[in-house]
């Protein structure tokens, strides 16, 4: 969140503004001022934009508070120039829970649009869409129509919009999660291609941007589903690194540099009597070298708030936490002692190995390989050959 400004919190959920959002507000103010040469019109236009993003915050709170009812915490809500993002701790595995969480945001926009329409009816204001042509003169009507558009747009059955998650949740009622996600992603990519074709034919840069946004979002969601499918039901011990370098609280930055250059490790657990008291990441080490002397103890600059996990913890849940916290390395602790490290790189390698083994098990074995020992499933769910395990 270093590039974001905290502006408050609601129900314990931090609200942040990304720095690019402030540039958007300034650009909108400048645009209206240049167009009208009036400070009042510029302030009115900027006020409408701020009103829209207030509605976006309420939209994201709709997701967050619905998720809380299902026991899924929300870390934060961040506003970007293209919209808002609620960072949930995890996506629930139950399809109907995901359905209600996904629909919670657009439902808020429908309620806002309906409330504004009622106010306009009572006060005699215009409900015509032409109000959008002069938003400064018809702020409430413009805000009403913008909320209606946000609700419809977000319900399009394409990732990363809410409609894509609603479609996946409905498909997951009958299919497995990975298949439901892949089908929903294919629908989203099809819509992206359609948006792109229309954007090219009409030379509409907004549609082209939406097409790219939807296509990339569908790809990312499909990849996340594949990760979840291969990690679900697998304990952390299957993917953790067991050979790694460590540092002690008495080691200095100079010792950390030696450890960094001597091997391939990028992150180093900092130990005190065998207990993890922090994690020194390469980025922190490089930054510390520019700010402190090389004789500075690593305990002073290491991340003391890093979370740990157990060898028996579900890999898919820990993987989701790592993504949510932007954490690439997690110490694995058993009985208070460090026994391994879980890295995103190793999770990726496990997925590649599992994918290759699954492809092999579904492919036809050539005749000249019939004498080879077939793959069989170990009780813990991982594939192995007929050879004994290597310690």
Protein Blocks (a to p, Z undefined) as FASTA:
>chain_A
ZZpccfbdeehiacdddfklmmmmmmmmmmmmmmnopaklmmmmmmmmmmmmmmmmmmmm
mmmmmmmmnopacfbdcddfkbccdddfbdcfblklmmmmmmmmmmmmmmmmmmmmmmmm
mnopafbfklmmmmmlmmmlmmmmmmmmmmmmmmpccdfbfklmmmmmmmmmmmcfklmm
mmmmmmmmmmmmmmmmmmmmnopaklmmmmmmmmmmmmmmmmmmmmmmmmgopafklmmc
fbdcdddfkbcfklmmmmmmmmmbfbdcddeehiafbdcdfklmmmmmmmmcfkbcfklm
mcfkbccddfklcfklmmmmmmmnopabdcddeehiafbdcdfklmmmmmmmmmmmmmmm
mpccdfklmmpccddddfkopacdfbdcdZZ
